[in-house]
Amino acid sequence: MTPTGWVELAAGLVLILATFYDLFRSIVLPRPSVNRFLLVRLLFFGFWAMWRWVSRRIQNPARKEAWLATFGPSAVLAMFATWALAFMLGYALILDGLRSQIHPMLDNFGESLYFSATTIVPLSYGDFVPTGLGARLTIIFESATGVGIAALVITLLFSLYASFQAREEMVVQLDAVAGAPPSGVQLLETVAERGLRGELIDTFDEWRAWSAAVLESHLAYPVLLYFRSSHDNEAWLNSFGAVMDAAALMISTVDEDEEGPARLMFTVGNHLVEDLAWYFRYGASSADPLVDREEFNEAVARLKAAGYQCHPSDAAWQYFTKVRGKYASRLSLMSQRLAITPANWIGDRSYVPHADGRGRSHRKKKVPLASGSPRSGS
């Protein structure tokens, strides 16, 4: 073997081992890691930047959402295509270094790349035959790699879509009590006005389980974060934010028996927020509740009208700002990162006309606290 052949052999082995390591940590090992997708991370985020750039130039909201919805499935295919191409290139380098062990002997790297591509698919036509031990072992390993990638694609797709469907079932169910787009205040109003206070405890318990499931699945496979909800006026992050708002109000403002389940849901939900912030590499929360005192007072008035007993306003406001400050700014950053249309109290509020940077003036006319509520904007 020539010196160039040894260099190609070493480079191919390094590339293959690095790709195997990345694939194992990203797909096979069900453990969250901020350094996942080492080989495709830059491609992944660059891909999303391009998708968002195109979306900003689409004026029709429905078409814009349809375009953004294609990113998640496309990113999954792009990840596997990147890994497959890395394997194909790595094996091509090895085969090119072992060209003397192949009949007829490979003339150039292009033929080595062709031989590697037809082996990993596999679509070998028999025009090249390995004759030496090294070349034969390389072909066996590459064929097994191709079969393994195909199996992983099928397995991962089933797993991803099962997690996606489980996530969206709860999002759709929340519409009945929280509206679309959802609002934490409307959630509390609806269950009180319809005599479903017992359902509120079930809602907090179900969303606590939902938060734990999303924490495990979306941190293990972060591409799920970019899978968008399939119904109008719905986004999983907004629905989660609405339940977190309802829990924050129950903890800080409402003096009722449902505080216990709300606190448990809030604890698990805040864990989800912190881990997602860790994945996106956000810093500490700003502790800004992103809600004005005027909005809070309006919410309290609506809750009292619905029949809730509330704590004194000043003490409730201070506690509420502390509780909501733990997650509000991070959810807002995530909604911007994922290009999710802002919902009530969640998301980028900079588009609302304001006088002091917090949206005090004319907010109730522009962004009602809960869509469709008779008290909204009153």
C-alpha positions as CSV (number, residue, x, y, z in Angstrom):
1,M,0.0,0.0,0.0
2,T,1.3,3.4,-0.9
3,P,1.8,6.2,1.7
4,T,-1.2,8.0,0.2
5,G,-3.2,4.9,0.7
6,W,-2.3,4.7,4.4
7,V,-3.4,8.4,4.8
8,E,-6.7,7.6,3.1
9,L,-7.2,4.6,5.2
10,A,-6.6,6.5,8.4
11,A,-8.8,9.4,7.3
12,G,-11.6,7.1,6.4
13,L,-11.5,5.2,9.7
14,V,-11.5,8.5,11.7
15,L,-14.5,9.8,9.7
16,I,-16.5,6.5,10.2
17,L,-15.7,6.2,13.9
18,A,-16.7,9.9,14.4
19,T,-20.0,9.3,12.6
20,F,-20.7,6.2,14.5
21,Y,-20.1,8.0,17.8
22,D,-22.4,10.9,16.8
23,L,-25.1,8.5,15.6
24,F,-24.9,6.5,18.8
25,R,-25.1,9.5,21.1
26,S,-27.9,11.1,19.0
27,I,-30.2,8.2,18.2
28,V,-29.3,5.0,20.1
29,L,-28.5,6.5,23.5
30,P,-31.8,7.9,24.9
31,R,-30.1,10.5,27.0
32,P,-30.3,14.3,26.6
33,S,-27.0,16.0,25.7
34,V,-26.4,19.6,24.7
35,N,-23.6,18.3,22.3
36,R,-25.8,16.0,20.4
37,F,-25.7,16.0,16.6
38,L,-22.0,16.9,16.6
39,L,-21.7,16.4,12.8
40,V,-25.0,17.9,11.8
41,R,-25.6,20.5,14.5
42,L,-24.4,23.4,12.3
43,L,-26.3,22.0,9.4
44,F,-29.4,21.7,11.5
45,F,-29.4,25.3,12.8
46,G,-28.4,26.6,9.4
47,F,-31.2,24.7,7.9
48,W,-33.7,26.2,10.3
49,A,-32.3,29.7,9.7
50,M,-32.9,29.2,6.0
51,W,-36.5,28.0,6.7
52,R,-37.2,31.0,8.8
53,W,-35.7,33.4,6.2
54,V,-38.1,32.0,3.6
55,S,-41.1,32.1,6.0
56,R,-40.6,35.8,6.7
57,R,-41.2,36.4,3.0
58,I,-44.5,34.5,3.0
59,Q,-47.4,36.9,3.6
60,N,-50.2,34.4,3.8
61,P,-50.3,33.1,7.4
62,A,-51.6,29.6,6.4
63,R,-48.9,29.2,3.8
64,K,-46.3,30.4,6.3
65,E,-47.4,27.8,8.9
66,A,-47.5,25.1,6.2
67,W,-44.0,26.0,5.2
68,L,-42.6,26.0,8.8
69,A,-44.4,22.7,9.4
70,T,-42.3,21.0,6.8
71,F,-39.0,21.7,8.6
72,G,-39.3,19.0,11.3
73,P,-39.7,16.0,9.0
74,S,-37.2,17.5,6.5
75,A,-34.7,17.9,9.3
76,V,-35.0,14.3,10.2
77,L,-34.3,13.2,6.7
78,A,-31.5,15.6,6.4
79,M,-29.9,14.3,9.5
80,F,-29.9,10.7,8.3
81,A,-28.7,11.8,4.8
82,T,-25.8,13.6,6.4
83,W,-24.8,10.6,8.4
84,A,-25.2,8.3,5.3
85,L,-23.0,10.6,3.2
86,A,-20.4,10.7,6.0
87,F,-20.3,7.0,6.1
88,M,-20.2,6.7,2.3
89,L,-17.2,9.1,2.1
90,G,-15.4,7.4,4.9
91,Y,-15.7,4.0,3.3
92,A,-14.8,5.4,-0.1
93,L,-11.5,6.7,1.4
94,I,-10.8,3.2,2.8
95,L,-11.6,1.5,-0.5
96,D,-9.5,4.0,-2.4
97,G,-6.6,3.2,-0.1
98,L,-7.2,-0.5,-0.7
99,R,-7.7,-0.2,-4.4
100,S,-5.1,-2.9,-5.2
101,Q,-7.4,-5.4,-3.4
102,I,-10.3,-4.7,-5.7
103,H,-10.8,-6.2,-9.2
104,P,-10.7,-4.5,-11.6
105,M,-8.5,-2.0,-9.7
106,L,-10.2,1.3,-9.0
107,D,-8.7,4.0,-11.2
108,N,-9.6,7.1,-9.2
109,F,-11.4,8.4,-6.1
110,G,-14.6,8.9,-8.2
111,E,-14.8,5.1,-8.8
112,S,-14.1,4.5,-5.1
113,L,-17.0,6.8,-4.2
114,Y,-19.3,5.0,-6.7
115,F,-18.3,1.6,-5.3
116,S,-19.0,2.8,-1.7
117,A,-22.4,4.3,-2.7
118,T,-23.6,1.2,-4.4
119,T,-22.5,-0.9,-1.4
120,I,-24.1,1.2,1.4
121,V,-27.5,1.4,-0.4
122,P,-26.9,-1.6,-1.3
123,L,-27.2,-1.7,-5.1
124,S,-23.9,-3.4,-6.0
125,Y,-23.9,-4.4,-9.7
126,G,-20.9,-6.7,-9.5
127,D,-18.7,-4.4,-11.7
128,F,-16.1,-4.2,-8.8
129,V,-15.2,-7.3,-6.7
130,P,-13.2,-7.2,-3.5
131,T,-10.4,-9.7,-3.6
132,G,-8.2,-8.9,-0.5
133,L,-9.1,-9.4,3.1
134,G,-9.2,-5.7,3.9
135,A,-11.4,-4.8,1.0
136,R,-13.8,-7.7,1.8
137,L,-14.1,-6.7,5.4
138,T,-14.7,-3.1,4.4
139,I,-17.6,-4.1,2.1
140,I,-19.1,-6.3,4.7
141,F,-19.1,-3.5,7.3
142,E,-20.4,-1.0,4.9
143,S,-23.3,-3.2,3.8
144,A,-24.2,-3.8,7.5
145,T,-24.0,0.0,8.1
146,G,-26.4,0.7,5.3
147,V,-28.9,-1.9,6.7
148,G,-28.5,-0.4,10.2
149,I,-29.2,3.1,9.0
150,A,-32.3,2.0,7.2
151,A,-33.5,0.2,10.4
152,L,-32.8,3.3,12.5
153,V,-34.7,5.5,10.2
154,I,-37.8,3.4,10.4
155,T,-37.5,2.9,14.2
156,L,-36.9,6.6,14.9
157,L,-39.7,7.8,12.7
158,F,-42.2,5.6,14.5
159,S,-40.8,6.8,17.9
160,L,-40.9,10.5,16.8
161,Y,-44.4,10.4,15.5
162,A,-45.7,8.5,18.6
163,S,-44.2,11.2,20.8
164,F,-45.6,14.0,18.6
165,Q,-49.1,12.5,18.6
166,A,-49.1,12.1,22.4
167,R,-48.0,15.7,22.8
168,E,-50.7,17.0,20.4
169,E,-53.5,15.1,22.0
170,M,-53.2,17.1,25.1
171,V,-52.9,20.4,23.1
172,V,-56.1,19.7,21.2
173,Q,-58.0,18.7,24.4
174,L,-57.0,22.0,26.1
175,D,-58.9,24.0,23.5
176,A,-62.2,23.0,25.1
177,V,-61.3,24.9,28.3
178,A,-58.5,27.3,27.5
179,G,-59.6,28.5,24.0
180,A,-57.6,28.8,20.8
181,P,-55.1,30.4,21.2
182,P,-55.1,29.3,24.8
183,S,-55.1,31.4,27.9
184,G,-54.5,30.4,31.5
185,V,-57.1,32.9,32.8
186,Q,-59.7,31.5,30.4
187,L,-58.9,28.0,31.5
188,L,-59.7,28.9,35.1
189,E,-62.8,30.8,34.1
190,T,-64.2,28.0,32.0
191,V,-63.9,25.3,34.6
192,A,-65.5,27.6,37.3
193,E,-68.3,28.8,35.1
194,R,-69.2,25.3,33.9
195,G,-69.0,23.7,37.4
196,L,-66.0,21.7,36.4
197,R,-63.7,22.5,39.3
198,G,-62.9,18.8,39.8
199,E,-61.7,18.8,36.2
200,L,-59.1,21.5,37.0
201,I,-57.3,19.0,39.3
202,D,-57.3,16.4,36.5
203,T,-56.0,19.0,34.1
204,F,-53.1,19.9,36.3
205,D,-52.3,16.2,36.9
206,E,-52.5,15.4,33.1
207,W,-50.3,18.3,32.2
208,R,-47.8,17.3,34.9
209,A,-47.5,13.9,33.2
210,W,-47.4,15.7,29.8
211,S,-44.5,17.9,30.9
212,A,-42.6,14.9,32.1
213,A,-43.2,13.0,28.8
214,V,-42.1,16.0,26.7
215,L,-39.1,16.5,28.9
216,E,-37.9,13.0,28.2
217,S,-38.8,12.8,24.5
218,H,-37.9,16.3,23.3
219,L,-34.6,16.4,25.2
220,A,-33.6,13.0,23.9
221,Y,-34.7,13.9,20.3
222,P,-34.6,17.8,20.1
223,V,-35.8,17.7,16.5
224,L,-39.3,17.2,18.0
225,L,-39.2,20.8,19.3
226,Y,-39.6,21.9,15.6
227,F,-42.6,19.7,14.9
228,R,-45.5,22.1,14.8
229,S,-49.0,21.6,15.9
230,S,-51.3,20.7,13.0
231,H,-54.4,22.8,13.9
232,D,-55.1,26.5,13.5
233,N,-54.3,28.8,16.5
234,E,-52.5,26.0,18.3
235,A,-48.9,25.7,19.3
236,W,-47.7,23.2,21.9
237,L,-45.5,25.9,23.6
238,N,-48.4,28.3,23.9
239,S,-50.7,25.6,25.4
240,F,-48.0,24.6,27.9
241,G,-47.5,28.3,28.7
242,A,-51.3,28.7,29.3
243,V,-51.3,25.8,31.8
244,M,-48.2,27.2,33.5
245,D,-50.0,30.6,33.8
246,A,-53.1,28.9,35.3
247,A,-50.8,27.1,37.8
248,A,-49.0,30.3,38.6
249,L,-52.3,32.1,39.3
250,M,-53.5,29.2,41.5
251,I,-50.3,29.3,43.5
252,S,-50.0,33.0,44.0
253,T,-53.5,34.5,43.7
254,V,-56.3,32.1,44.1
255,D,-57.1,30.8,47.6
256,E,-58.6,27.4,46.8
257,D,-58.0,23.7,47.3
258,E,-56.6,23.2,43.8
259,E,-53.3,24.9,44.8
260,G,-51.6,21.5,45.6
261,P,-52.0,19.9,42.1
262,A,-51.2,23.3,40.5
263,R,-47.9,23.5,42.5
264,L,-47.0,19.9,41.5
265,M,-47.6,20.7,37.9
266,F,-45.7,23.9,38.1
267,T,-42.7,22.1,39.6
268,V,-42.5,19.6,36.8
269,G,-43.3,22.2,34.1
270,N,-40.6,24.6,35.4
271,H,-38.2,21.6,35.2
272,L,-39.1,21.3,31.5
273,V,-38.5,25.0,30.9
274,E,-35.1,24.9,32.6
275,D,-33.9,21.9,30.6
276,L,-35.1,23.4,27.3
277,A,-33.3,26.6,28.2
278,W,-30.2,24.4,28.9
279,Y,-30.5,22.9,25.4
280,F,-30.9,26.2,23.7
281,R,-28.0,27.5,25.9
282,Y,-30.1,30.4,27.4
283,G,-28.8,32.1,30.5
284,A,-30.6,32.6,33.7
285,S,-34.2,33.7,33.6
286,S,-34.6,37.5,33.7
287,A,-37.2,37.2,36.5
288,D,-39.4,39.6,34.6
289,P,-43.0,38.2,34.6
290,L,-43.7,40.0,31.3
291,V,-47.1,41.0,32.6
292,D,-48.3,44.4,33.6
293,R,-50.0,45.1,36.9
294,E,-53.0,46.4,34.9
295,E,-53.3,43.0,33.1
296,F,-52.9,41.2,36.4
297,N,-55.6,43.2,38.0
298,E,-57.9,42.5,35.1
299,A,-57.2,38.8,35.4
300,V,-57.9,38.9,39.2
301,A,-61.2,40.7,38.5
302,R,-62.2,38.0,36.0
303,L,-61.3,35.2,38.5
304,K,-63.4,36.8,41.2
305,A,-66.3,37.2,38.9
306,A,-66.0,33.5,38.0
307,G,-66.3,32.6,41.7
308,Y,-62.8,32.2,43.0
309,Q,-61.6,33.4,46.4
310,C,-58.4,35.5,45.9
311,H,-55.6,36.7,48.1
312,P,-55.2,40.5,48.7
313,S,-54.1,42.1,45.4
314,D,-50.8,43.6,46.5
315,A,-49.5,40.4,48.1
316,A,-50.8,38.3,45.2
317,W,-49.1,40.5,42.7
318,Q,-45.7,40.3,44.4
319,Y,-45.9,36.5,44.6
320,F,-47.2,36.2,41.1
321,T,-44.3,38.2,39.7
322,K,-41.9,35.9,41.5
323,V,-43.5,32.7,40.3
324,R,-44.0,33.8,36.7
325,G,-40.6,35.3,36.5
326,K,-39.1,31.8,36.8
327,Y,-40.4,30.8,33.3
328,A,-41.9,33.7,31.3
329,S,-38.8,35.2,29.7
330,R,-37.5,31.7,28.7
331,L,-40.8,30.7,27.1
332,S,-40.8,34.0,25.3
333,L,-37.3,33.3,23.9
334,M,-38.3,29.8,22.9
335,S,-41.4,31.1,21.0
336,Q,-39.2,33.5,19.1
337,R,-36.6,30.7,18.4
338,L,-39.3,28.3,17.1
339,A,-41.1,31.0,15.2
340,I,-44.3,30.4,17.1
341,T,-47.1,33.0,16.9
342,P,-47.4,34.6,20.3
343,A,-50.4,33.8,22.5
344,N,-51.8,35.6,25.5
345,W,-49.0,36.4,28.0
346,I,-46.6,34.2,26.1
347,G,-44.3,35.1,23.3
348,D,-42.7,38.2,21.8
349,R,-44.8,41.1,23.0
350,S,-42.7,43.8,21.2
351,Y,-45.2,43.9,18.3
352,V,-47.8,45.4,20.6
353,P,-47.9,49.3,20.7
354,H,-46.7,50.4,24.1
355,A,-45.6,53.5,26.0
356,D,-43.0,52.2,28.6
357,G,-41.5,49.1,27.1
358,R,-44.0,46.8,28.9
359,G,-47.0,47.3,26.8
360,R,-49.2,49.3,29.1
361,S,-51.0,51.6,26.7
362,H,-53.8,50.3,24.5
363,R,-53.0,46.6,25.3
364,K,-56.5,45.6,26.1
365,K,-57.6,46.9,22.7
366,K,-54.9,45.1,20.8
367,V,-54.3,41.9,22.7
368,P,-57.2,40.7,24.7
369,L,-56.3,38.6,27.7
370,A,-58.3,35.7,26.5
371,S,-59.6,35.3,23.0
372,G,-63.4,34.9,22.8
373,S,-64.0,35.8,26.4
374,P,-66.9,38.3,27.1
375,R,-64.7,40.1,29.6
376,S,-61.7,40.4,27.3
377,G,-60.7,44.0,26.5
378,S,-63.5,45.3,28.8
